[in-house]
Amino acid sequence: MKKLCLIIFAFVILLGNFAHANTDDDVAVLTKGKWVNKSDGYKLRENSDKTVERYKTIEFNIDRTFVLDSVKLKYTGEWRLIDNNIYLEFSDSDLKTKIAQFDNDILIVDKDIYKGYSGAFAGLINFYEFTGIPNATPGHIIMLIVGMFFIFLAIRYNYEPLLLIPIGIGIIIGNIPFYQAEGFNLQLGIYEEGSVMSYLYFGVRQGIYPPLIFLGIGAMTDFSSLISNPKLMILGAAAQVGIFLTFIGALVLGFAPAEAGAIGIIGGADGPTAIFLSSKLAPHLIGPIAIAAYSYMALVPIIQPPFMRLLITKKERLIRMKPPRSVSKLEKIMFPIVGLLLTAYISPSALPLLGMLFFGNLLKESTVTKRLADTARNSLIDIVTILLGLTVGASKQADIFLTPQSLWIFGLGALSFIIATCGGLLFAKLMNVFLKGDNKINPLIGAAGVSAVPDSARVVQHEGLKADPTNHLLMHAMAPNVSGVIGSAVAAGVLLSFLM
């Protein structure tokens, strides 16, 4: 009997030592590295419907503490191993204890399966996840191609290079894929709070850059052609019909009134005005609206000529206009003051644009503020153009820009620009019905009523010279062209007043 008791006691001791050895082995396996899980369902960013896969890790330490990195937050606590169950007790008292099942190289926590890797290999996984390769999508590739295409157009064909090169580089910067997840902020992207790009984009979101651009435009613009022949101002107003007709079309297609107003302004072919209005009415559409507006500005030499040839007969293209009269210095000084008072009283909502435009022109025409005028039309407008183009381009991230809504905006923008061009051409023809003799105007200049300064005027000059190599229309076309700048700003103010 005594021997039997000794045998049983020895068996119990051996069994205990075996269990203890197994427990030690399990602890060694648990703490050898990191446990990694890849899960779907993480939002790319706040207010985004797109979800992505992200790695989660658990690291067990020999001192019985653990770290759970769940993308958004890191949780810490203590762990206990009982049989094959691991009890995770979080430091945060609001979190309930989790029970994980452990089986050799598999760890199951809340149905998520984690696999064990060495610390070095887990570090490589973490590094790989933060590179652009796993975060790239077909949309990123498409947008990179679009950005390079913009740069190609600017360099190869000289299409608005001062705009398209910054925008193209911005598109490339904005579509370099990097690690993103809701609640996780690397402060890299333009939509990540605290990033450098986000701070630069503030000037777009709050409508700061457009008035500064208008200041520079005012300091560069000579309104003499408009002052000498004020009736041509009507052509700048007539071209704005595209804005309001497209506004109605956007409403029919189901866009909200504020969105429709922001889309309609694309017809003015004025990027700063489009950004200014969309920042007030539809901030979520700034990206596609700005890109559409600047794209059509760059494509003026391609879009306008076919409609000019379609609507204007060869005989009308040969009309010669009498030279503009000489404009006195007093008239040039008074124009920005009177123009500001008249337009701002009609459309005070556009005061940031109109005020800066006429202020810049007064700096130029007064001749006593040469340094300020030079700064406005050179250094200042160049810096703002760089920042505006770069940030507008960077805002075109693939998951935000490549949507059916963006395609509708581009289509409506093209329609708006075409209607604006045709509106100016047809109204010029109508004006000739009432004008006699050498007071008649060449209807081609009606195409310059859009505010793409001076590209539309150059297109008119080119088409006029094709019809008659001795008929120079550039100075005449500048009158409706600069009038279009004023007209689009007034139209933006009118829409703002109605839709705010």
C-alpha positions in Angstrom: 0.0 0.0 0.0 2.8 2.3 0.9 4.5 1.6 -2.4 1.3 2.3 -4.3 1.0 5.7 -2.6 4.5 6.6 -3.6 3.9 5.6 -7.2 0.8 7.8 -7.4 2.6 10.7 -5.8 5.5 10.4 -8.2 3.0 10.2 -11.2 1.3 13.4 -10.0 4.7 15.2 -9.7 5.7 14.1 -13.2 2.4 15.2 -14.6 2.7 18.6 -13.0 6.2 19.1 -14.4 5.0 18.0 -17.8 2.1 20.6 -17.7 4.5 23.2 -16.4 6.9 22.4 -19.3 4.1 22.7 -21.8 3.0 26.1 -20.3 6.6 27.3 -20.6 6.7 26.2 -24.2 3.5 28.0 -24.9 4.8 31.2 -23.3 8.0 30.9 -25.4 5.9 30.6 -28.6 3.6 33.5 -27.7 6.5 35.8 -26.9 8.8 34.9 -29.7 7.7 37.7 -32.0 4.4 39.3 -33.2 1.0 37.9 -34.1 -0.3 39.4 -37.3 -3.8 39.5 -38.8 -5.0 41.1 -42.0 -8.6 42.3 -41.9 -10.9 44.2 -44.3 -13.5 46.8 -43.4 -11.3 49.8 -42.5 -12.6 53.0 -44.0 -10.0 54.8 -46.1 -10.8 58.1 -44.4 -13.7 59.8 -42.6 -16.8 60.1 -44.7 -15.4 57.7 -47.3 -17.4 54.6 -48.4 -14.3 52.8 -49.6 -12.9 50.2 -47.3 -9.4 48.7 -47.3 -7.5 45.7 -45.7 -5.1 46.6 -42.9 -2.8 44.6 -40.7 -3.4 44.3 -36.9 -0.7 42.9 -34.6 -0.5 41.6 -31.0 2.8 41.5 -29.2 3.1 39.4 -26.0 5.9 40.3 -23.6 7.6 38.0 -21.2 6.5 40.2 -18.3 2.9 39.3 -19.1 2.0 42.6 -20.7 0.7 42.9 -24.3 0.3 45.5 -27.0 -2.5 45.3 -29.5 -2.1 47.6 -32.5 -5.5 47.9 -34.3 -4.6 50.5 -36.9 -6.5 53.4 -35.2 -5.2 52.9 -31.7 -2.7 50.9 -29.7 -4.1 49.1 -26.7 -2.1 47.7 -23.8 -2.8 45.4 -20.9 -1.9 42.2 -19.2 -2.3 38.6 -20.3 -2.8 35.3 -18.6 -2.5 31.8 -20.1 -4.9 29.2 -18.7 -4.9 25.9 -20.6 -5.1 27.0 -24.2 -7.0 30.2 -23.5 -5.3 33.6 -23.2 -7.1 36.2 -21.2 -6.4 39.7 -22.4 -7.2 42.3 -19.7 -7.0 45.8 -21.0 -5.5 48.8 -19.1 -8.5 50.8 -20.2 -11.2 49.8 -17.8 -13.9 50.5 -20.4 -12.8 47.6 -22.5 -14.0 44.1 -21.6 -11.5 41.3 -21.1 -11.1 39.3 -24.3 -10.5 35.5 -24.4 -8.2 34.3 -27.2 -7.8 30.7 -28.3 -4.2 29.6 -28.8 -3.1 26.5 -30.8 0.6 26.3 -31.6 1.0 28.9 -34.4 -2.6 30.1 -34.6 -4.2 32.7 -32.3 -7.9 33.5 -32.6 -9.3 36.7 -31.1 -12.9 37.7 -31.8 -13.0 35.4 -34.9 -9.9 37.2 -36.2 -7.1 34.7 -37.0 -3.6 35.8 -36.1 -0.4 34.1 -37.3 2.9 34.2 -35.5 6.0 35.7 -37.1 9.4 36.6 -35.8 10.0 40.2 -34.9 12.1 40.8 -37.9 9.6 39.3 -40.4 6.7 41.2 -38.7 8.8 44.4 -39.2 9.2 43.6 -42.9 5.4 43.2 -43.1 4.9 46.5 -41.4 7.4 48.2 -43.8 5.8 46.7 -46.9 2.4 47.9 -45.8 3.6 51.5 -45.5 5.1 51.4 -49.1 3.1 52.5 -52.1 2.9 49.0 -53.6 0.2 47.4 -51.5 -1.8 50.7 -51.3 -1.9 51.3 -55.1 -5.1 50.8 -57.0 -6.0 51.0 -60.7 -7.5 54.5 -60.0 -4.0 55.7 -58.8 -2.5 54.5 -62.0 -5.2 56.2 -64.1 -4.7 59.5 -62.3 -0.9 59.3 -62.6 -1.3 59.0 -66.4 -3.7 62.0 -66.3 -1.1 64.0 -64.4 1.6 63.1 -66.9 -0.7 63.9 -69.8 -1.3 67.4 -68.4 2.5 67.9 -68.3 2.8 66.6 -71.8 0.2 69.0 -73.1 1.9 71.9 -71.4 5.5 71.1 -72.6 4.7 69.7 -76.0 1.9 72.0 -77.2 2.5 75.0 -74.8 -1.1 74.7 -73.5 -1.3 76.9 -70.5 2.0 75.6 -69.1 1.9 78.0 -66.1 -1.2 76.1 -65.0 -1.0 72.6 -66.4 2.5 71.8 -65.1 1.7 72.7 -61.5 -1.6 70.9 -61.8 0.0 67.8 -63.4 2.7 67.6 -60.8 0.0 68.1 -58.1 -2.1 65.2 -59.5 1.0 63.0 -59.4 1.8 64.0 -55.8 -1.8 63.5 -54.7 -1.9 60.0 -56.2 1.3 58.5 -54.8 -0.4 55.7 -52.7 0.4 55.6 -49.0 -1.0 54.0 -45.9 -4.4 55.5 -45.0 -7.1 54.5 -42.6 -9.9 56.2 -40.8 -8.5 57.5 -37.5 -4.9 57.0 -38.6 -3.1 60.2 -39.7 0.4 60.2 -41.2 0.0 63.9 -42.0 1.0 63.3 -45.6 -2.0 63.7 -47.9 -4.0 66.8 -48.7 -7.0 65.5 -46.9 -5.1 64.6 -43.7 -5.4 67.2 -41.0 -2.1 68.8 -40.0 -0.2 67.9 -43.2 1.8 70.5 -45.2 -0.4 69.9 -48.2 -3.6 70.4 -46.1 -2.3 73.8 -44.9 -1.5 74.9 -48.5 -4.9 73.6 -49.6 -6.5 75.9 -47.0 -6.2 78.8 -49.5 -8.3 76.9 -52.0 -10.9 75.7 -49.5 -11.4 79.1 -48.1 -11.3 81.0 -51.4 -8.1 82.9 -50.5 -6.1 82.2 -53.7 -8.7 83.4 -56.3 -8.8 87.0 -55.2 -5.0 87.2 -55.1 -5.0 85.8 -58.7 -7.5 88.5 -59.6 -5.2 91.1 -58.1 -2.4 90.1 -60.4 -4.8 89.9 -63.4 -5.9 93.5 -62.7 -2.3 94.7 -62.5 -1.6 93.0 -65.9 -4.7 94.1 -67.8 -5.1 97.0 -70.1 -8.8 98.0 -70.3 -8.2 100.6 -73.0 -9.9 98.6 -75.7 -13.0 98.2 -73.6 -13.0 101.9 -72.6 -12.7 103.0 -76.2 -15.5 100.7 -77.4 -17.8 100.1 -74.4 -20.6 98.5 -76.5 -18.3 95.4 -76.7 -18.9 94.9 -73.0 -22.3 93.4 -74.1 -20.4 90.5 -75.7 -18.7 89.6 -72.4 -22.2 89.6 -70.7 -23.7 87.5 -73.6 -21.1 84.8 -73.2 -22.3 84.3 -69.6 -25.5 82.7 -70.9 -23.6 79.4 -70.8 -23.3 79.6 -67.0 -27.0 80.0 -66.4 -28.2 77.4 -69.0 -25.8 74.8 -67.6 -27.0 75.7 -64.1 -30.5 74.7 -65.3 -29.2 71.6 -67.0 -27.4 70.5 -63.8 -30.6 70.9 -61.8 -32.5 68.7 -64.3 -29.8 66.0 -63.9 -30.4 65.9 -60.2 -27.7 68.1 -58.7 -28.6 70.2 -55.7 -29.0 73.9 -56.5 -25.8 74.9 -54.9 -23.9 72.2 -56.7 -25.5 73.2 -60.0 -24.5 76.8 -59.5 -20.9 75.8 -58.9 -20.9 73.5 -62.0 -22.4 76.2 -64.2 -19.6 78.7 -63.6 -17.2 76.4 -65.5 -18.7 78.0 -68.7 -16.9 81.2 -67.9 -13.5 79.3 -68.5 -12.2 81.2 -65.4 -10.4 78.8 -63.0 -10.1 81.3 -60.1 -13.8 82.2 -60.3 -14.8 78.5 -60.5 -12.7 77.8 -57.4 -14.0 80.8 -55.5 -17.7 79.9 -56.1 -17.4 76.1 -55.5 -15.5 76.8 -52.3 -18.6 78.7 -51.1 -21.4 76.6 -52.6 -20.0 73.0 -53.0 -16.6 72.5 -51.3 -16.8 68.8 -52.0 -16.8 69.5 -55.7 -13.8 71.9 -55.8 -11.6 69.2 -57.3 -13.5 68.2 -60.5 -14.8 71.7 -61.0 -11.4 73.3 -60.8 -9.8 70.7 -63.1 -12.7 71.1 -65.6 -12.4 74.9 -65.6 -8.6 74.9 -66.1 -8.7 72.1 -68.7 -11.2 74.0 -70.8 -9.1 77.2 -70.4 -6.1 75.2 -71.7 -8.1 73.7 -74.6 -9.6 77.0 -75.8 -7.5 76.8 -79.1 -9.1 73.4 -79.8 -12.7 73.9 -78.6 -13.5 77.3 -80.0 -12.4 77.3 -83.6 -14.9 74.7 -84.9 -17.8 76.7 -83.6 -16.4 79.9 -84.9 -16.2 78.5 -88.4 -19.7 76.9 -88.0 -21.5 80.0 -86.9 -19.6 82.8 -88.7 -19.8 83.0 -92.5 -16.6 83.7 -94.5 -18.0 87.1 -95.5 -18.5 88.0 -91.8 -15.0 86.9 -90.9 -13.7 89.5 -93.4 -15.3 92.5 -91.7 -12.8 95.1 -90.7 -13.3 97.1 -87.6 -12.3 100.7 -87.2 -9.2 101.3 -85.0 -10.0 101.9 -81.3 -9.7 105.5 -80.2 -7.0 106.8 -78.0 -7.9 106.6 -74.2 -6.7 109.3 -71.8 -4.9 108.6 -68.6 -7.8 110.1 -66.6 -10.2 107.5 -68.2 -7.8 104.7 -67.3 -7.7 105.8 -63.7 -11.4 106.4 -63.4 -12.4 103.1 -65.0 -11.4 100.8 -62.1 -13.0 103.1 -59.5 -16.3 103.5 -61.5 -16.2 99.8 -62.5 -15.8 98.7 -58.9 -18.7 100.8 -57.7 -21.1 99.7 -60.5 -20.3 96.0 -60.4 -20.0 95.7 -56.6 -23.4 97.4 -56.1 -25.0 95.0 -58.5 -23.2 91.9 -57.1 -21.7 92.5 -53.7 -21.2 88.8 -53.2 -18.4 88.9 -55.7 -16.6 91.8 -54.0 -13.5 89.7 -53.1 -12.9 89.1 -56.8 -14.1 92.4 -58.2 -12.4 94.5 -55.5 -9.0 92.8 -56.1 -9.3 93.0 -59.9 -10.0 96.7 -60.0 -7.5 97.4 -57.2 -4.8 95.7 -59.2 -5.7 97.7 -62.3 -5.6 101.0 -60.3 -2.1 100.1 -59.1 -1.1 99.8 -62.7 -2.9 102.8 -64.2 -2.1 105.3 -61.4 1.7 105.0 -62.3 2.6 106.1 -58.8 2.5 102.5 -57.3 4.8 100.9 -59.8 6.5 98.7 -57.2 3.2 97.4 -56.0 1.9 96.8 -59.5 5.1 94.9 -60.4 4.8 92.7 -57.3 1.2 92.0 -58.0 1.6 91.0 -61.7 4.9 89.2 -61.3 6.0 87.7 -57.9 2.7 87.5 -56.2 0.6 86.0 -59.0 3.4 83.5 -59.8 3.6 82.3 -56.2 -0.1 82.0 -55.9 -0.4 80.2 -59.3 2.2 77.6 -58.1 0.3 77.0 -54.8 -3.1 77.0 -56.5 -2.1 74.6 -59.3 -0.2 72.3 -57.0 -2.9 71.9 -54.4 -5.8 71.8 -56.9 -4.0 68.9 -58.6 -3.1 67.1 -55.4 -6.8 67.2 -54.3 -7.6 64.9 -57.3 -7.0 61.7 -55.3 -8.3 58.7 -57.3 -11.0 57.5 -54.8 -12.5 61.1 -54.7 -12.1 62.2 -58.3 -12.8 59.0 -60.3 -16.6 59.0 -59.8 -19.6 59.2 -62.1 -20.4 62.6 -60.6 -17.0 63.9 -61.9 -17.8 62.7 -65.4 -21.1 64.5 -65.3 -19.3 67.6 -64.1 -16.8 67.4 -67.0 -19.6 66.9 -69.5 -21.7 69.8 -68.2 -18.6 72.0 -68.0 -17.8 71.3 -71.7 -21.4 72.0 -72.6 -21.3 75.3 -70.6 -18.1 76.4 -72.3 -19.5 75.6 -75.8 -22.8 77.5 -75.0 -20.8 80.5 -73.7 -18.7 80.6 -76.9 -21.8 80.2 -79.2 -23.7 82.8 -77.1 -21.0 85.4 -77.7 -20.7 84.6 -81.4 -24.5 84.8 -82.0 -24.9 88.0 -80.0 -22.2 89.6 -82.1 -24.1 88.7 -85.2 -27.2 90.1 -83.7 -25.5 93.4 -82.8 -24.5 93.8 -86.5 -28.2 93.9 -87.4 -28.4 97.2 -85.6 -25.0 98.6 -86.5 -24.3 100.4 -89.7 -21.2 101.0 -91.9 -17.8 101.0 -90.3 -19.5 100.6 -86.9 -20.1 96.9 -87.6 -18.1 94.4 -85.6 -16.4 91.2 -86.7 -18.6 88.5 -85.1 -15.5 86.4 -84.4 -14.7 88.6 -81.4 -17.8 87.3 -79.7 -15.9 84.1 -78.9 -13.6 86.2 -76.7 -16.5 86.9 -74.4 -15.4 84.0 -72.2 -12.9 85.0 -69.6 -10.0 82.9 -70.7 -7.6 85.9 -70.9 -5.8 86.3 -73.3 -6.2 82.9 -75.0 -9.6 83.5 -76.4 -8.5 86.8 -77.9 -5.5 85.1 -79.5 -7.8 82.4 -81.0 -9.9 85.2 -82.5 -6.8 86.8 -83.9 -5.6 83.5 -85.4 -9.0 82.8 -87.1 -9.2 86.4 -88.4 -5.8 86.1 -90.0 -6.7 82.9 -91.6 -9.6 84.6 -93.3 -7.6 87.8 -94.1 -3.9 87.9 -93.3 -4.1 91.7 -93.0 -7.1 91.8 -90.6 -5.8 92.1 -87.0 -8.5 91.5 -84.4 -6.4 91.1 -81.2 -7.0 94.5 -79.8 -10.7 94.4 -80.6 -11.1 90.9 -79.1 -9.5 92.0 -75.9 -12.5 94.2 -75.1 -15.0 91.4 -74.8 -12.2 89.2 -73.3 -11.6 91.5 -70.3 -15.3 92.1 -70.1 -15.8 88.4 -69.7 -13.5 88.4 -66.7 -15.7 91.0 -65.1 -18.9 89.2 -66.3 -18.0 85.8 -64.9 -17.2 87.4 -61.5 -20.5 89.2 -61.5 -22.3 86.0 -62.5 -20.6 84.2 -59.7 -21.8 86.8 -57.3 -25.4 86.6 -58.6 -25.4 82.8 -58.2 -23.9 83.2 -54.7 -26.6 85.6 -53.7 -29.3 83.3 -54.9 -28.0 80.0 -53.6 -26.2 80.7 -50.3 
